[in-house]
Amino acid sequence: MRAGLLGFRAFFITVVHLVIIGASFAGAFSLKAMDQDFNWPETSLQILGSGLMIAAPVKTIVFLIGGLHKGWWRYAGLSDFVRLYVVNLAASGLSAIGIMMWIGPQFPRSVYVIDFLLCFMLCAGARFSVRLYNETLRSEMVGRGKGLLIYGAGAAGRTLAREVRVNPSLGYQVVGFIDDNPKLRASLIMNIPVLGNGRQVAAIVDRYSRRDVRIEEIVIAMPSATGRQMREALANCRAAGITCRTIPGIGDLLKGKYLSSQIRRVSLEDLLGREQIRLEEDRIQRSIADRSILITGAAGSIGAELCRQTATFRPRKIVLLDQAESELFKIDNELRHKHPDLPIFPVICDIRDIRGLEEVIRTHAIDSVYHAAAYKHVPMMEVHVLEAVRNNIVGTWNLIKAAQRYRVSNFVMISSDKAVNPTSVMGVTKRIAELIVAAASNGRDNGTRFVSVRFGNVLGSNGSVVPLFEAQIAAGGPVTVTHPDMRRYFMSIREAVQLVLQASTMGKGSEIFVLDMGEPVRILDLAHNMIHLAGLVPNEDIEVRITGLRPGEKLFEEIALEGENVLPTYHEKIRIFKGPGVNSDELSNWLTQLQLLIAQREPDRILKHLAALVPEYAPQRVEGAKVVRAKAAGAETTESAVAP
């Protein structure tokens, strides 16, 4: 059916072109051949007929070869008119050659030029008329839709305005543009006024409401805007009390067909304003394609996204390992639906079970391991020291030994910014896991390339602050923040995994890669922004309650991107941390003693044992309104646990 409609449309356009060719040729000839009384000499009619018999088929064939029958006239733009000019020039030139050869000098030479100009103007005029009808007259006949302001008069804003005009079924009427460029003020773009800058939005909405023109929505059309620009734009829209939406970033924008179909609510990621990541997809493809991939913690947030992105690079098989059967079932089903031809093997296994790990690696002939399994909740691990140590340290050691035994090519461990100068059990266990991974590369008869990748908080990951705030907002509050000055680094899950895959191709062995997390975000600001995005007002509709720091928490996380121990790489988002290492034999003895302490179930002695390997570990405890942080030398420092 669709093919039939397209065929009829192409046939109809060809007929229109044929009519234009005939009309322009006859018109050009008549201007030259008619006398002052508008009479045609008999010989002229014969010459006209002969010339038309040559020009019509030649021009029609050239038009078809040039693809003029394919374009949608309602979307005709400058590039279409350039192509129209070139095809018309070629068609007129070829028809002129044919007429010269067939008719000779009897045919007036000036007709060739006049015919070309007339034919081009008629073809262009037909397209312009259709576009004019769709963008103006048709919209006016359908009637006014919801009043819309477009925030941003750049290329994306103009494209959006054009689509709204062409598609009245969208139900919008563009009232004007908002743009902070002073050169555009009081100007017209596509006959749409630029009404002012962002800070004037509230006044503009009020002015139009007094004219009985209701502005009901604002779309921020700035796909390359920074986080600061997005936050400022959202604040301006919020001041006007108008629903605000946006269009996606450049990367997502390229995947969609129409800009208007991708309008969505402003998200937290928009306010962070993270730049699009440059990936070396060819290198990532070579590291994954036709290989057997094992992903531990596959049911978690990072692990699941690793599964999704790895699957797109066509591995030979993916083994999904986790002990959470329900979530493992979900990601398994999702991947099978999206990649029906990819062999996927979900495995329920605990990384503390070394025999189970060895069986998985041996059975599936694993080539690469992405180790994302870990206990990560800071306050919970403070009271479950044994489990944190068994999972994050012993589990990592088990996986490393299994990988070495079966000669796995690549091993990548996901680490955390909490490993930098750790104050929590979770942080120190991840730092020790980094040391174990780094030392493994220097072991005897090692055939595996071991690297770690360290980054901060991930938006929307299981148990993180974002879903917690979302749940609290949905419940009507309060939204709980532990300290008004607490700051954290954030990036999206997708961005974090992209950089993990990129870093995995760069390692030679023993490196700790550190991802550029951008600027830290104040958690109180994050809470306020999330409440605003829900259409509510902080401390009016939703209470924001300060609860005080919890055991193990820092006010400011460190990522160690600068300094003498941090080296650049050729990728602008990735650095290498070169901290002090540990001798493999000493580490092996330390791990043996750790297992004895675990067997004796003595958490206090275990903590001292951890501090012996990581002297920068400074555990802290909360005493009343103070957080007391112990130093390696035995001294203590305090800081306020709640707002002053």
C-alpha positions, 0 to 999 in steps of 0.5 A, spaced: 500 500 500 505 504 502 509 503 495 503 504 491 502 511 494 509 513 493 509 510 486 503 514 484 506 520 488 512 520 483 508 519 477 503 525 479 510 529 480 512 527 473 506 529 470 506 536 474 514 537 471 512 535 464 506 541 464 511 546 467 516 544 462 511 545 456 509 551 459 516 554 460 518 552 453 512 555 450 512 561 454 519 562 452 518 561 445 512 566 444 516 571 447 521 571 442 516 569 436 510 573 437 509 579 433 506 586 436 499 583 435 500 577 438 500 573 432 504 567 431 507 566 424 505 559 421 513 557 421 514 558 428 508 554 430 512 548 426 519 550 430 515 550 436 512 543 436 519 540 433 523 543 439 518 541 444 518 534 442 525 534 443 525 538 450 520 535 453 522 528 453 530 530 454 528 534 460 523 529 463 529 524 463 534 529 466 529 531 472 528 523 473 535 522 473 536 528 478 531 525 483 526 531 483 520 527 483 523 524 490 523 530 494 517 532 499 515 539 497 512 541 504 519 541 506 523 544 501 529 548 503 535 551 500 539 545 498 533 543 494 533 549 490 540 549 489 539 542 486 533 544 482 537 549 479 543 544 477 538 539 474 534 545 470 541 547 468 543 540 465 536 539 462 536 546 459 543 545 456 542 538 454 535 540 450 539 546 447 544 541 444 539 536 441 535 542 438 541 545 435 543 538 432 535 537 430 533 544 428 539 548 427 540 555 427 532 556 425 531 556 432 532 562 436 538 562 441 535 567 446 529 561 447 534 557 451 536 562 456 528 564 457 526 557 457 531 555 463 529 561 467 522 560 466 522 552 468 527 554 474 522 559 477 516 555 475 519 549 479 521 553 485 515 556 485 511 550 485 515 547 491 515 554 495 507 555 494 506 548 497 511 549 503 507 556 504 500 553 504 503 548 509 506 553 514 501 558 514 495 558 510 493 550 513 495 552 520 491 558 520 485 554 517 486 548 522 485 554 528 490 556 533 493 550 538 496 551 545 501 557 545 508 555 545 514 559 546 521 556 544 527 557 548 533 558 543 532 561 536 538 557 534 538 551 529 534 546 533 529 552 535 528 554 528 527 546 526 522 545 531 518 552 529 518 549 522 515 542 524 510 545 528 507 550 523 507 544 518 504 539 523 498 543 526 496 536 528 501 537 534 496 542 537 501 548 538 501 555 535 508 558 536 508 565 539 515 567 539 522 565 540 526 566 547 533 567 546 539 570 550 543 573 544 542 581 544 543 581 536 536 577 535 532 581 540 526 585 536 528 581 530 523 576 526 525 569 524 521 565 519 516 571 521 516 569 528 518 574 533 524 574 538 520 576 544 526 577 549 531 574 553 530 568 558 529 573 564 524 576 561 520 570 560 515 571 566 514 578 563 512 576 556 507 571 559 504 576 563 504 581 557 500 576 552 495 573 557 493 581 558 492 580 550 488 574 551 493 570 548 495 564 553 502 561 553 501 554 556 508 551 554 515 553 553 520 548 550 527 549 551 531 548 544 538 548 546 541 541 545 548 543 546 547 547 552 551 546 559 548 544 565 549 551 568 545 554 562 539 548 563 539 550 570 538 558 568 533 556 563 529 552 567 529 557 573 526 562 568 521 558 566 519 556 573 518 563 574 513 564 569 509 558 572 509 555 565 510 547 563 517 547 561 519 541 556 526 540 552 529 536 546 534 531 547 542 532 546 545 532 540 547 524 540 540 522 542 537 527 537 541 524 531 537 517 532 530 520 531 526 522 525 522 528 527 524 533 532 517 535 535 516 527 536 522 528 541 520 533 546 520 531 553 520 533 560 526 536 563 530 531 566 536 531 572 541 529 566 539 535 563 541 540 569 547 536 570 549 538 562 554 532 561 558 533 555 557 527 549 563 522 550 567 521 544 568 513 544 573 510 539 568 505 537 572 501 533 577 499 538 571 497 543 569 493 537 575 489 537 576 488 544 569 485 544 567 482 538 567 474 537 569 474 544 566 470 550 564 476 556 563 475 563 559 480 567 559 480 574 554 483 578 550 483 571 543 484 575 545 491 578 545 498 575 552 498 572 552 491 571 546 491 567 548 497 563 554 493 561 550 488 559 546 492 554 552 496 551 557 490 550 551 486 547 551 492 541 558 490 539 557 483 537 560 478 542 561 471 541 557 470 548 555 474 554 555 470 561 551 474 566 553 472 573 549 475 579 546 472 586 540 476 585 535 471 581 529 476 580 533 482 577 538 477 573 531 474 570 529 481 568 536 483 564 536 476 561 529 477 558 531 484 556 537 482 552 534 476 549 528 481 546 533 486 543 538 481 541 535 474 539 541 472 535 546 473 541 548 467 546 546 469 553 547 465 559 545 467 566 548 464 571 546 464 579 553 464 583 556 468 588 563 471 587 565 468 594 564 461 591 571 460 587 569 453 585 563 456 582 567 462 578 572 457 576 567 452 573 563 458 569 570 461 566 572 454 564 565 452 561 564 458 557 572 459 555 571 466 558 576 472 554 574 478 558 571 479 565 567 486 567 567 485 575 561 490 577 559 485 583 560 489 590 556 491 596 556 499 595 551 502 601 556 506 605 552 506 612 549 499 611 557 496 610 559 500 616 555 495 621 556 489 616 564 489 616 564 481 615 560 481 609 563 487 606 570 484 606 568 477 604 564 480 598 568 486 596 575 483 597 575 476 598 570 475 592 575 480 588 581 475 589 577 469 588 575 472 581 582 474 579 585 467 581 580 464 577 581 469 571 589 467 572 588 460 572 584 459 566 588 465 562 583 470 561 585 476 557 582 482 560 580 483 567 576 490 568 574 492 575 569 497 577 571 501 583 569 508 586 571 515 588 570 512 595 576 509 595 580 515 595 582 517 602 577 512 605 573 513 611 568 508 610 568 500 610 565 500 603 571 505 601 577 501 604 574 495 601 574 498 594 581 501 595 584 494 597 580 491 591 584 496 587 590 494 590 589 486 589 587 488 581 594 492 580 598 487 584 595 481 579 598 484 573 605 483 576 604 476 579 608 471 576 606 467 570 601 472 569 597 472 562 591 477 564 591 484 563 588 487 569 585 494 570 580 498 575 576 504 573 574 509 578 568 513 578 563 517 583 556 516 583 551 514 578 544 517 577 539 512 578 543 507 580 540 502 585 540 505 592 543 511 590 540 518 592 536 520 586 531 514 586 531 515 594 529 522 593 524 520 587 520 515 592 520 521 598 517 526 593 512 521 590 510 519 598 509 527 599 516 528 603 520 529 607 526 529 602 532 527 607 538 530 606 544 529 611 548 535 610 546 542 607 554 542 604 554 535 602 557 534 595 558 529 590 560 527 583 555 525 578 554 522 571 549 518 568 549 510 568 550 510 560 556 515 560 559 511 566 559 505 562 561 508 555 567 510 559 569 504 562 569 500 555 573 506 553 578 505 558 578 497 558 581 498 551 587 503 553 590 499 559 596 495 559 596 492 566 595 494 573 592 501 571 587 505 575 583 509 571 579 515 573 574 518 570 572 525 569 566 526 573 565 534 572 564 539 577 561 536 584 553 537 585 551 540 592 546 534 594 541 540 597 541 543 590 539 536 587 534 535 592 531 542 590 531 541 583 528 534 583 522 537 587 522 543 582 522 538 576 516 534 579 512 541 579 512 542 586 516 548 591 521 546 596 519 547 603 512 549 601 509 543 597 515 538 600 519 539 606 526 538 605 529 535 612 536 535 614 538 529 618 545 529 619 551 525 617 551 518 617 557 513 619 562 513 614 559 519 610 564 524 607 562 531 606 566 531 600 568 525 595 575 525 592 576 523 585 583 524 585 583 527 578 589 532 579 596 532 582 603 528 582 599 521 582 595 523 576 597 522 569 593 524 563 591 519 557 590 521 550 582 521 552 580 527 555 575 524 560 580 519 562 586 519 567 591 514 570 592 514 578 599 512 580 598 511 587 603 506 591 602 499 590 603 493 594 608 487 593 604 481 590 607 476 596 606 481 601 599 482 599 598 474 599 600 473 606 595 479 608 589 476 604 591 469 608 591 473 615 584 476 613 581 470 611 583 467 618 580 473 621 574 472 617 573 465 620 574 468 627 568 473 626 572 479 629 570 485 625 574 490 630 581 486 628 579 486 621 578 493 621 585 494 624 588 489 619 585 493 613 588 500 616 595 496 616 594 495 608 591 502 607 594 507 612 590 513 609 584 509 611 581 514 617 574 511 620 569 515 623 564 515 628 558 520 629 558 522 636 552 527 638 552 532 633 559 531 631 563 526 626 569 524 629 574 522 624 580 517 626 587 518 623 592 513 622 597 516 627 591 516 632 589 523 632 582 525 631 579 531 627 571 533 628 566 536 623 559 538 624 554 532 623 548 537 622 547 544 619 549 549 624 
